[in-house]
Amino acid sequence: MGGDDDFPFMKRKVPSIDVFDFDIVNDAPYWHNQNGTDTLDKISARILAITGHVFLETVNELQSK
């Protein structure tokens, strides 16, 4: 299936959120390209951890309402 990596989830009606930094994406020639350079080594562990913490806190806040 072509397109973004979240399309299979959306097709199956899985609740999800797609988060990315437009500034990084616009300057990242490897993002979602066809030559195989969109790989895990491009992911910042620090930014991934920050994002994970924000999501967990958001879920906690939503559950408390």
CHARMM-style PDB file with segment names, atoms N, HN, CA, C and O in Angstrom:
ATOM      1  N   MET     1       0.849  -1.178   0.000  1.00  0.00      PROA
ATOM      2  CA  MET     1       0.000   0.000   0.000  1.00  0.00      PROA
ATOM      3  C   MET     1       0.890   1.234   0.000  1.00  0.00      PROA
ATOM      4  O   MET     1       1.778   1.358   0.843  1.00  0.00      PROA
ATOM      5  N   GLY     2       0.664   2.133  -0.923  1.00  0.00      PROA
ATOM      6  HN  GLY     2      -0.058   2.032  -1.608  1.00  0.00      PROA
ATOM      7  CA  GLY     2       1.468   3.337  -1.003  1.00  0.00      PROA
ATOM      8  C   GLY     2       0.987   4.389  -0.024  1.00  0.00      PROA
ATOM      9  O   GLY     2       0.001   4.198   0.689  1.00  0.00      PROA
ATOM     10  N   GLY     3       1.693   5.490  -0.004  1.00  0.00      PROA
ATOM     11  HN  GLY     3       2.493   5.646  -0.583  1.00  0.00      PROA
ATOM     12  CA  GLY     3       1.276   6.595   0.838  1.00  0.00      PROA
ATOM     13  C   GLY     3       1.946   6.586   2.190  1.00  0.00      PROA
ATOM     14  O   GLY     3       2.964   5.927   2.400  1.00  0.00      PROA
ATOM     15  N   ASP     4       1.363   7.317   3.086  1.00  0.00      PROA
ATOM     16  HN  ASP     4       0.536   7.852   2.915  1.00  0.00      PROA
ATOM     17  CA  ASP     4       1.924   7.476   4.418  1.00  0.00      PROA
ATOM     18  C   ASP     4       1.813   6.175   5.208  1.00  0.00      PROA
ATOM     19  O   ASP     4       0.961   5.334   4.923  1.00  0.00      PROA
ATOM     20  N   ASP     5       2.683   6.021   6.204  1.00  0.00      PROA
ATOM     21  HN  ASP     5       3.375   6.705   6.436  1.00  0.00      PROA
ATOM     22  CA  ASP     5       2.712   4.781   6.978  1.00  0.00      PROA
ATOM     23  C   ASP     5       1.523   4.623   7.911  1.00  0.00      PROA
ATOM     24  O   ASP     5       1.352   3.559   8.506  1.00  0.00      PROA
ATOM     25  N   ASP     6       0.695   5.653   8.057  1.00  0.00      PROA
ATOM     26  HN  ASP     6       0.834   6.518   7.575  1.00  0.00      PROA
ATOM     27  CA  ASP     6      -0.487   5.522   8.903  1.00  0.00      PROA
ATOM     28  C   ASP     6      -1.731   5.115   8.110  1.00  0.00      PROA
ATOM     29  O   ASP     6      -2.772   4.861   8.716  1.00  0.00      PROA
ATOM     30  N   PHE     7      -1.661   5.045   6.789  1.00  0.00      PROA
ATOM     31  HN  PHE     7      -0.815   5.252   6.297  1.00  0.00      PROA
ATOM     32  CA  PHE     7      -2.813   4.669   5.973  1.00  0.00      PROA
ATOM     33  C   PHE     7      -3.398   3.303   6.337  1.00  0.00      PROA
ATOM     34  O   PHE     7      -4.621   3.179   6.396  1.00  0.00      PROA
ATOM     35  N   PRO     8      -2.582   2.270   6.583  1.00  0.00      PROA
ATOM     36  CA  PRO     8      -3.175   0.974   6.955  1.00  0.00      PROA
ATOM     37  C   PRO     8      -4.006   1.054   8.242  1.00  0.00      PROA
ATOM     38  O   PRO     8      -5.030   0.381   8.359  1.00  0.00      PROA
ATOM     39  N   PHE     9      -3.571   1.869   9.203  1.00  0.00      PROA
ATOM     40  HN  PHE     9      -2.739   2.416   9.109  1.00  0.00      PROA
ATOM     41  CA  PHE     9      -4.339   2.034  10.442  1.00  0.00      PROA
ATOM     42  C   PHE     9      -5.645   2.763  10.170  1.00  0.00      PROA
ATOM     43  O   PHE     9      -6.700   2.374  10.670  1.00  0.00      PROA
ATOM     44  N   MET    10      -5.568   3.814   9.381  1.00  0.00      PROA
ATOM     45  HN  MET    10      -4.711   4.131   8.975  1.00  0.00      PROA
ATOM     46  CA  MET    10      -6.762   4.585   9.054  1.00  0.00      PROA
ATOM     47  C   MET    10      -7.762   3.723   8.279  1.00  0.00      PROA
ATOM     48  O   MET    10      -8.970   3.813   8.500  1.00  0.00      PROA
ATOM     49  N   LYS    11      -7.256   2.898   7.383  1.00  0.00      PROA
ATOM     50  HN  LYS    11      -6.275   2.825   7.204  1.00  0.00      PROA
ATOM     51  CA  LYS    11      -8.117   2.026   6.584  1.00  0.00      PROA
ATOM     52  C   LYS    11      -8.905   1.067   7.475  1.00  0.00      PROA
ATOM     53  O   LYS    11     -10.049   0.725   7.174  1.00  0.00      PROA
ATOM     54  N   ARG    12      -8.283   0.636   8.576  1.00  0.00      PROA
ATOM     55  HN  ARG    12      -7.354   0.914   8.821  1.00  0.00      PROA
ATOM     56  CA  ARG    12      -8.921  -0.302   9.507  1.00  0.00      PROA
ATOM     57  C   ARG    12      -9.661   0.415  10.629  1.00  0.00      PROA
ATOM     58  O   ARG    12     -10.116  -0.220  11.580  1.00  0.00      PROA
ATOM     59  N   LYS    13      -9.782   1.742  10.523  1.00  0.00      PROA
ATOM     60  HN  LYS    13      -9.412   2.258   9.750  1.00  0.00      PROA
ATOM     61  CA  LYS    13     -10.513   2.560  11.497  1.00  0.00      PROA
ATOM     62  C   LYS    13      -9.901   2.489  12.899  1.00  0.00      PROA
ATOM     63  O   LYS    13     -10.618   2.562  13.897  1.00  0.00      PROA
ATOM     64  N   VAL    14      -8.571   2.345  12.971  1.00  0.00      PROA
ATOM     65  HN  VAL    14      -7.988   2.286  12.161  1.00  0.00      PROA
ATOM     66  CA  VAL    14      -7.864   2.339  14.252  1.00  0.00      PROA
ATOM     67  C   VAL    14      -7.674   3.788  14.692  1.00  0.00      PROA
ATOM     68  O   VAL    14      -7.077   4.578  13.960  1.00  0.00      PROA
ATOM     69  N   PRO    15      -8.177   4.153  15.884  1.00  0.00      PROA
ATOM     70  CA  PRO    15      -7.956   5.523  16.355  1.00  0.00      PROA
ATOM     71  C   PRO    15      -6.459   5.796  16.463  1.00  0.00      PROA
ATOM     72  O   PRO    15      -5.725   5.023  17.079  1.00  0.00      PROA
ATOM     73  N   SER    16      -6.017   6.876  15.873  1.00  0.00      PROA
ATOM     74  HN  SER    16      -6.613   7.504  15.373  1.00  0.00      PROA
ATOM     75  CA  SER    16      -4.586   7.171  15.877  1.00  0.00      PROA
ATOM     76  C   SER    16      -4.360   8.660  15.678  1.00  0.00      PROA
ATOM     77  O   SER    16      -5.275   9.423  15.370  1.00  0.00      PROA
ATOM     78  N   ILE    17      -3.125   9.035  15.865  1.00  0.00      PROA
ATOM     79  HN  ILE    17      -2.381   8.415  16.116  1.00  0.00      PROA
ATOM     80  CA  ILE    17      -2.721  10.415  15.645  1.00  0.00      PROA
ATOM     81  C   ILE    17      -1.389  10.382  14.912  1.00  0.00      PROA
ATOM     82  O   ILE    17      -0.517   9.568  15.218  1.00  0.00      PROA
ATOM     83  N   ASP    18      -1.246  11.253  13.966  1.00  0.00      PROA
ATOM     84  HN  ASP    18      -1.953  11.915  13.717  1.00  0.00      PROA
ATOM     85  CA  ASP    18      -0.027  11.331  13.165  1.00  0.00      PROA
ATOM     86  C   ASP    18       0.714  12.589  13.585  1.00  0.00      PROA
ATOM     87  O   ASP    18       0.213  13.699  13.402  1.00  0.00      PROA
ATOM     88  N   VAL    19       1.902  12.421  14.147  1.00  0.00      PROA
ATOM     89  HN  VAL    19       2.308  11.519  14.296  1.00  0.00      PROA
ATOM     90  CA  VAL    19       2.653  13.554  14.668  1.00  0.00      PROA
ATOM     91  C   VAL    19       3.996  13.635  13.960  1.00  0.00      PROA
ATOM     92  O   VAL    19       4.750  12.663  13.910  1.00  0.00      PROA
ATOM     93  N   PHE    20       4.272  14.787  13.427  1.00  0.00      PROA
ATOM     94  HN  PHE    20       3.660  15.576  13.468  1.00  0.00      PROA
ATOM     95  CA  PHE    20       5.587  15.034  12.858  1.00  0.00      PROA
ATOM     96  C   PHE    20       5.837  16.525  12.821  1.00  0.00      PROA
ATOM     97  O   PHE    20       4.901  17.321  12.888  1.00  0.00      PROA
ATOM     98  N   ASP    21       7.070  16.893  12.716  1.00  0.00      PROA
ATOM     99  HN  ASP    21       7.830  16.246  12.661  1.00  0.00      PROA
ATOM    100  CA  ASP    21       7.483  18.281  12.715  1.00  0.00      PROA
ATOM    101  C   ASP    21       7.614  18.745  11.261  1.00  0.00      PROA
ATOM    102  O   ASP    21       8.518  18.308  10.549  1.00  0.00      PROA
ATOM    103  N   PHE    22       6.719  19.623  10.824  1.00  0.00      PROA
ATOM    104  HN  PHE    22       5.985  19.978  11.402  1.00  0.00      PROA
ATOM    105  CA  PHE    22       6.743  20.088   9.439  1.00  0.00      PROA
ATOM    106  C   PHE    22       8.072  20.723   9.076  1.00  0.00      PROA
ATOM    107  O   PHE    22       8.530  20.586   7.942  1.00  0.00      PROA
ATOM    108  N   ASP    23       8.708  21.422  10.027  1.00  0.00      PROA
ATOM    109  HN  ASP    23       8.337  21.534  10.949  1.00  0.00      PROA
ATOM    110  CA  ASP    23       9.988  22.051   9.729  1.00  0.00      PROA
ATOM    111  C   ASP    23      11.042  21.010   9.402  1.00  0.00      PROA
ATOM    112  O   ASP    23      11.839  21.199   8.482  1.00  0.00      PROA
ATOM    113  N   ILE    24      11.051  19.913  10.147  1.00  0.00      PROA
ATOM    114  HN  ILE    24      10.404  19.760  10.894  1.00  0.00      PROA
ATOM    115  CA  ILE    24      12.024  18.848   9.891  1.00  0.00      PROA
ATOM    116  C   ILE    24      11.666  18.117   8.608  1.00  0.00      PROA
ATOM    117  O   ILE    24      12.540  17.847   7.784  1.00  0.00      PROA
ATOM    118  N   VAL    25      10.398  17.796   8.431  1.00  0.00      PROA
ATOM    119  HN  VAL    25       9.688  18.016   9.100  1.00  0.00      PROA
ATOM    120  CA  VAL    25       9.956  17.055   7.257  1.00  0.00      PROA
ATOM    121  C   VAL    25      10.292  17.804   5.979  1.00  0.00      PROA
ATOM    122  O   VAL    25      10.775  17.203   5.019  1.00  0.00      PROA
ATOM    123  N   ASN    26      10.045  19.088   5.952  1.00  0.00      PROA
ATOM    124  HN  ASN    26       9.652  19.577   6.732  1.00  0.00      PROA
ATOM    125  CA  ASN    26      10.312  19.868   4.742  1.00  0.00      PROA
ATOM    126  C   ASN    26      11.790  19.937   4.404  1.00  0.00      PROA
ATOM    127  O   ASN    26      12.149  20.126   3.241  1.00  0.00      PROA
ATOM    128  N   ASP    27      12.648  19.789   5.394  1.00  0.00      PROA
ATOM    129  HN  ASP    27      12.357  19.636   6.338  1.00  0.00      PROA
ATOM    130  CA  ASP    27      14.093  19.835   5.167  1.00  0.00      PROA
ATOM    131  C   ASP    27      14.740  18.454   5.168  1.00  0.00      PROA
ATOM    132  O   ASP    27      15.965  18.348   5.123  1.00  0.00      PROA
ATOM    133  N   ALA    28      13.940  17.406   5.218  1.00  0.00      PROA
ATOM    134  HN  ALA    28      12.944  17.492   5.254  1.00  0.00      PROA
ATOM    135  CA  ALA    28      14.478  16.044   5.327  1.00  0.00      PROA
ATOM    136  C   ALA    28      14.265  15.292   4.017  1.00  0.00      PROA
ATOM    137  O   ALA    28      13.165  14.800   3.767  1.00  0.00      PROA
ATOM    138  N   PRO    29      15.286  15.194   3.183  1.00  0.00      PROA
ATOM    139  CA  PRO    29      15.129  14.511   1.901  1.00  0.00      PROA
ATOM    140  C   PRO    29      14.887  13.006   2.036  1.00  0.00      PROA
ATOM    141  O   PRO    29      14.459  12.364   1.077  1.00  0.00      PROA
ATOM    142  N   TYR    30      15.153  12.443   3.201  1.00  0.00      PROA
ATOM    143  HN  TYR    30      15.500  12.965   3.980  1.00  0.00      PROA
ATOM    144  CA  TYR    30      14.968  11.010   3.415  1.00  0.00      PROA
ATOM    145  C   TYR    30      13.549  10.650   3.838  1.00  0.00      PROA
ATOM    146  O   TYR    30      13.192   9.472   3.828  1.00  0.00      PROA
ATOM    147  N   TRP    31      12.728  11.637   4.211  1.00  0.00      PROA
ATOM    148  HN  TRP    31      13.018  12.594   4.220  1.00  0.00      PROA
ATOM    149  CA  TRP    31      11.414  11.354   4.771  1.00  0.00      PROA
ATOM    150  C   TRP    31      10.487  10.781   3.715  1.00  0.00      PROA
ATOM    151  O   TRP    31      10.216  11.429   2.704  1.00  0.00      PROA
ATOM    152  N   HSD    32       9.997   9.566   3.947  1.00  0.00      PROA
ATOM    153  HN  HSD    32      10.217   9.040   4.769  1.00  0.00      PROA
ATOM    154  CA  HSD    32       9.048   8.882   3.058  1.00  0.00      PROA
ATOM    155  C   HSD    32       9.488   8.888   1.599  1.00  0.00      PROA
ATOM    156  O   HSD    32       8.691   9.180   0.708  1.00  0.00      PROA
ATOM    157  N   ASN    33      10.729   8.573   1.362  1.00  0.00      PROA
ATOM    158  HN  ASN    33      11.376   8.336   2.086  1.00  0.00      PROA
ATOM    159  CA  ASN    33      11.161   8.506  -0.023  1.00  0.00      PROA
ATOM    160  C   ASN    33      11.219   7.045  -0.473  1.00  0.00      PROA
ATOM    161  O   ASN    33      10.995   6.138   0.328  1.00  0.00      PROA
ATOM    162  N   GLN    34      11.509   6.826  -1.712  1.00  0.00      PROA
ATOM    163  HN  GLN    34      11.692   7.563  -2.363  1.00  0.00      PROA
ATOM    164  CA  GLN    34      11.495   5.476  -2.275  1.00  0.00      PROA
ATOM    165  C   GLN    34      12.874   4.833  -2.338  1.00  0.00      PROA
ATOM    166  O   GLN    34      12.984   3.691  -2.786  1.00  0.00      PROA
ATOM    167  N   ASN    35      13.923   5.516  -1.910  1.00  0.00      PROA
ATOM    168  HN  ASN    35      13.833   6.443  -1.546  1.00  0.00      PROA
ATOM    169  CA  ASN    35      15.261   4.932  -2.036  1.00  0.00      PROA
ATOM    170  C   ASN    35      15.763   4.259  -0.763  1.00  0.00      PROA
ATOM    171  O   ASN    35      16.944   3.925  -0.670  1.00  0.00      PROA
ATOM    172  N   GLY    36      14.901   4.058   0.201  1.00  0.00      PROA
ATOM    173  HN  GLY    36      13.941   4.329   0.126  1.00  0.00      PROA
ATOM    174  CA  GLY    36      15.265   3.281   1.381  1.00  0.00      PROA
ATOM    175  C   GLY    36      16.055   4.011   2.443  1.00  0.00      PROA
ATOM    176  O   GLY    36      16.638   3.366   3.315  1.00  0.00      PROA
ATOM    177  N   THR    37      16.099   5.332   2.404  1.00  0.00      PROA
ATOM    178  HN  THR    37      15.626   5.856   1.695  1.00  0.00      PROA
ATOM    179  CA  THR    37      16.871   6.062   3.416  1.00  0.00      PROA
ATOM    180  C   THR    37      16.016   6.563   4.572  1.00  0.00      PROA
ATOM    181  O   THR    37      16.537   7.195   5.492  1.00  0.00      PROA
ATOM    182  N   ASP    38      14.710   6.293   4.542  1.00  0.00      PROA
ATOM    183  HN  ASP    38      14.287   5.780   3.795  1.00  0.00      PROA
ATOM    184  CA  ASP    38      13.815   6.671   5.644  1.00  0.00      PROA
ATOM    185  C   ASP    38      13.883   5.549   6.683  1.00  0.00      PROA
ATOM    186  O   ASP    38      12.997   4.696   6.744  1.00  0.00      PROA
ATOM    187  N   THR    39      14.934   5.557   7.492  1.00  0.00      PROA
ATOM    188  HN  THR    39      15.653   6.249   7.443  1.00  0.00      PROA
ATOM    189  CA  THR    39      15.235   4.459   8.405  1.00  0.00      PROA
ATOM    190  C   THR    39      15.295   4.934   9.856  1.00  0.00      PROA
ATOM    191  O   THR    39      15.333   6.134  10.131  1.00  0.00      PROA
ATOM    192  N   LEU    40      15.302   3.977  10.771  1.00  0.00      PROA
ATOM    193  HN  LEU    40      15.270   3.003  10.548  1.00  0.00      PROA
ATOM    194  CA  LEU    40      15.270   4.285  12.207  1.00  0.00      PROA
ATOM    195  C   LEU    40      16.442   5.126  12.697  1.00  0.00      PROA
ATOM    196  O   LEU    40      16.325   5.804  13.718  1.00  0.00      PROA
ATOM    197  N   ASP    41      17.561   5.096  11.994  1.00  0.00      PROA
ATOM    198  HN  ASP    41      17.656   4.546  11.164  1.00  0.00      PROA
ATOM    199  CA  ASP    41      18.708   5.886  12.446  1.00  0.00      PROA
ATOM    200  C   ASP    41      18.452   7.392  12.330  1.00  0.00      PROA
ATOM    201  O   ASP    41      19.238   8.190  12.840  1.00  0.00      PROA
ATOM    202  N   LYS    42      17.372   7.782  11.672  1.00  0.00      PROA
ATOM    203  HN  LYS    42      16.733   7.133  11.259  1.00  0.00      PROA
ATOM    204  CA  LYS    42      17.024   9.204  11.564  1.00  0.00      PROA
ATOM    205  C   LYS    42      16.196   9.679  12.751  1.00  0.00      PROA
ATOM    206  O   LYS    42      15.929  10.874  12.878  1.00  0.00      PROA
ATOM    207  N   ILE    43      15.790   8.766  13.616  1.00  0.00      PROA
ATOM    208  HN  ILE    43      16.007   7.796  13.512  1.00  0.00      PROA
ATOM    209  CA  ILE    43      14.939   9.112  14.754  1.00  0.00      PROA
ATOM    210  C   ILE    43      15.799   9.531  15.940  1.00  0.00      PROA
ATOM    211  O   ILE    43      16.751   8.844  16.308  1.00  0.00      PROA
ATOM    212  N   SER    44      15.450  10.660  16.526  1.00  0.00      PROA
ATOM    213  HN  SER    44      14.676  11.218  16.228  1.00  0.00      PROA
ATOM    214  CA  SER    44      16.135  11.133  17.724  1.00  0.00      PROA
ATOM    215  C   SER    44      15.515  10.459  18.949  1.00  0.00      PROA
ATOM    216  O   SER    44      14.316  10.597  19.192  1.00  0.00      PROA
ATOM    217  N   ALA    45      16.314   9.744  19.706  1.00  0.00      PROA
ATOM    218  HN  ALA    45      17.288   9.632  19.509  1.00  0.00      PROA
ATOM    219  CA  ALA    45      15.823   9.091  20.922  1.00  0.00      PROA
ATOM    220  C   ALA    45      15.281  10.126  21.901  1.00  0.00      PROA
ATOM    221  O   ALA    45      14.278   9.882  22.573  1.00  0.00      PROA
ATOM    222  N   ARG    46      15.928  11.263  21.984  1.00  0.00      PROA
ATOM    223  HN  ARG    46      16.742  11.462  21.438  1.00  0.00      PROA
ATOM    224  CA  ARG    46      15.495  12.324  22.895  1.00  0.00      PROA
ATOM    225  C   ARG    46      14.110  12.847  22.493  1.00  0.00      PROA
ATOM    226  O   ARG    46      13.220  12.963  23.336  1.00  0.00      PROA
ATOM    227  N   ILE    47      13.935  13.157  21.228  1.00  0.00      PROA
ATOM    228  HN  ILE    47      14.658  13.063  20.544  1.00  0.00      PROA
ATOM    229  CA  ILE    47      12.651  13.677  20.756  1.00  0.00      PROA
ATOM    230  C   ILE    47      11.566  12.614  20.861  1.00  0.00      PROA
ATOM    231  O   ILE    47      10.427  12.928  21.206  1.00  0.00      PROA
ATOM    232  N   LEU    48      11.901  11.367  20.570  1.00  0.00      PROA
ATOM    233  HN  LEU    48      12.826  11.112  20.290  1.00  0.00      PROA
ATOM    234  CA  LEU    48      10.932  10.284  20.706  1.00  0.00      PROA
ATOM    235  C   LEU    48      10.490  10.135  22.160  1.00  0.00      PROA
ATOM    236  O   LEU    48       9.307   9.920  22.424  1.00  0.00      PROA
ATOM    237  N   ALA    49      11.416  10.247  23.101  1.00  0.00      PROA
ATOM    238  HN  ALA    49      12.377  10.422  22.887  1.00  0.00      PROA
ATOM    239  CA  ALA    49      11.078  10.163  24.529  1.00  0.00      PROA
ATOM    240  C   ALA    49      10.188  11.324  24.955  1.00  0.00      PROA
ATOM    241  O   ALA    49       9.216  11.128  25.684  1.00  0.00      PROA
ATOM    242  N   ILE    50      10.514  12.526  24.505  1.00  0.00      PROA
ATOM    243  HN  ILE    50      11.304  12.685  23.912  1.00  0.00      PROA
ATOM    244  CA  ILE    50       9.701  13.690  24.843  1.00  0.00      PROA
ATOM    245  C   ILE    50       8.287  13.507  24.308  1.00  0.00      PROA
ATOM    246  O   ILE    50       7.311  13.739  25.022  1.00  0.00      PROA
ATOM    247  N   THR    51       8.183  13.093  23.059  1.00  0.00      PROA
ATOM    248  HN  THR    51       8.976  12.904  22.479  1.00  0.00      PROA
ATOM    249  CA  THR    51       6.874  12.872  22.444  1.00  0.00      PROA
ATOM    250  C   THR    51       6.088  11.808  23.196  1.00  0.00      PROA
ATOM    251  O   THR    51       4.889  11.972  23.425  1.00  0.00      PROA
ATOM    252  N   GLY    52       6.743  10.726  23.581  1.00  0.00      PROA
ATOM    253  HN  GLY    52       7.716  10.593  23.395  1.00  0.00      PROA
ATOM    254  CA  GLY    52       6.087   9.660  24.338  1.00  0.00      PROA
ATOM    255  C   GLY    52       5.549  10.153  25.666  1.00  0.00      PROA
ATOM    256  O   GLY    52       4.430   9.817  26.052  1.00  0.00      PROA
ATOM    257  N   HSD    53       6.340  10.948  26.362  1.00  0.00      PROA
ATOM    258  HN  HSD    53       7.249  11.221  26.048  1.00  0.00      PROA
ATOM    259  CA  HSD    53       5.901  11.493  27.651  1.00  0.00      PROA
ATOM    260  C   HSD    53       4.703  12.430  27.479  1.00  0.00      PROA
ATOM    261  O   HSD    53       3.769  12.411  28.281  1.00  0.00      PROA
ATOM    262  N   VAL    54       4.740  13.237  26.442  1.00  0.00      PROA
ATOM    263  HN  VAL    54       5.498  13.253  25.791  1.00  0.00      PROA
ATOM    264  CA  VAL    54       3.613  14.148  26.180  1.00  0.00      PROA
ATOM    265  C   VAL    54       2.345  13.344  25.904  1.00  0.00      PROA
ATOM    266  O   VAL    54       1.279  13.672  26.425  1.00  0.00      PROA
ATOM    267  N   PHE    55       2.451  12.303  25.095  1.00  0.00      PROA
ATOM    268  HN  PHE    55       3.317  12.037  24.672  1.00  0.00      PROA
ATOM    269  CA  PHE    55       1.278  11.483  24.803  1.00  0.00      PROA
ATOM    270  C   PHE    55       0.747  10.794  26.054  1.00  0.00      PROA
ATOM    271  O   PHE    55      -0.463  10.763  26.278  1.00  0.00      PROA
ATOM    272  N   LEU    56       1.636  10.245  26.864  1.00  0.00      PROA
ATOM    273  HN  LEU    56       2.619  10.270  26.681  1.00  0.00      PROA
ATOM    274  CA  LEU    56       1.187   9.579  28.089  1.00  0.00      PROA
ATOM    275  C   LEU    56       0.491  10.553  29.030  1.00  0.00      PROA
ATOM    276  O   LEU    56      -0.546  10.223  29.606  1.00  0.00      PROA
ATOM    277  N   GLU    57       1.042  11.731  29.190  1.00  0.00      PROA
ATOM    278  HN  GLU    57       1.884  11.999  28.722  1.00  0.00      PROA
ATOM    279  CA  GLU    57       0.401  12.731  30.043  1.00  0.00      PROA
ATOM    280  C   GLU    57      -0.945  13.171  29.467  1.00  0.00      PROA
ATOM    281  O   GLU    57      -1.894  13.410  30.214  1.00  0.00      PROA
ATOM    282  N   THR    58      -1.025  13.278  28.146  1.00  0.00      PROA
ATOM    283  HN  THR    58      -0.254  13.083  27.540  1.00  0.00      PROA
ATOM    284  CA  THR    58      -2.284  13.649  27.504  1.00  0.00      PROA
ATOM    285  C   THR    58      -3.342  12.587  27.766  1.00  0.00      PROA
ATOM    286  O   THR    58      -4.482  12.911  28.097  1.00  0.00      PROA
ATOM    287  N   VAL    59      -2.968  11.319  27.620  1.00  0.00      PROA
ATOM    288  HN  VAL    59      -2.042  11.056  27.351  1.00  0.00      PROA
ATOM    289  CA  VAL    59      -3.907  10.217  27.879  1.00  0.00      PROA
ATOM    290  C   VAL    59      -4.351  10.249  29.346  1.00  0.00      PROA
ATOM    291  O   VAL    59      -5.535  10.082  29.638  1.00  0.00      PROA
ATOM    292  N   ASN    60      -3.416  10.459  30.254  1.00  0.00      PROA
ATOM    293  HN  ASN    60      -2.454  10.594  30.016  1.00  0.00      PROA
ATOM    294  CA  ASN    60      -3.770  10.544  31.681  1.00  0.00      PROA
ATOM    295  C   ASN    60      -4.751  11.673  31.938  1.00  0.00      PROA
ATOM    296  O   ASN    60      -5.717  11.501  32.680  1.00  0.00      PROA
ATOM    297  N   GLU    61      -4.512  12.816  31.334  1.00  0.00      PROA
ATOM    298  HN  GLU    61      -3.727  12.956  30.730  1.00  0.00      PROA
ATOM    299  CA  GLU    61      -5.411  13.961  31.500  1.00  0.00      PROA
ATOM    300  C   GLU    61      -6.799  13.648  30.939  1.00  0.00      PROA
ATOM    301  O   GLU    61      -7.811  13.950  31.572  1.00  0.00      PROA
ATOM    302  N   LEU    62      -6.844  13.048  29.761  1.00  0.00      PROA
ATOM    303  HN  LEU    62      -6.022  12.803  29.247  1.00  0.00      PROA
ATOM    304  CA  LEU    62      -8.135  12.720  29.147  1.00  0.00      PROA
ATOM    305  C   LEU    62      -8.900  11.688  29.968  1.00  0.00      PROA
ATOM    306  O   LEU    62     -10.126  11.760  30.058  1.00  0.00      PROA
ATOM    307  N   GLN    63      -8.195  10.730  30.568  1.00  0.00      PROA
ATOM    308  HN  GLN    63      -7.200  10.672  30.494  1.00  0.00      PROA
ATOM    309  CA  GLN    63      -8.861   9.703  31.371  1.00  0.00      PROA
ATOM    310  C   GLN    63      -9.401  10.276  32.677  1.00  0.00      PROA
ATOM    311  O   GLN    63     -10.364   9.747  33.231  1.00  0.00      PROA
ATOM    312  N   SER    64      -8.802  11.333  33.165  1.00  0.00      PROA
ATOM    313  HN  SER    64      -8.019  11.763  32.714  1.00  0.00      PROA
ATOM    314  CA  SER    64      -9.249  11.899  34.441  1.00  0.00      PROA
ATOM    315  C   SER    64     -10.471  12.792  34.285  1.00  0.00      PROA
ATOM    316  O   SER    64     -11.031  13.244  35.284  1.00  0.00      PROA
ATOM    317  N   LYS    65     -10.893  13.054  33.062  1.00  0.00      PROA
ATOM    318  HN  LYS    65     -10.438  12.687  32.251  1.00  0.00      PROA
ATOM    319  CA  LYS    65     -12.057  13.944  32.850  1.00  0.00      PROA
ATOM    320  C   LYS    65     -13.341  13.164  32.755  1.00  0.00      PROA
ATOM    321  OT1 LYS    65     -14.408  13.751  32.579  1.00  0.00      PROA
TER     322      LYS     65
END
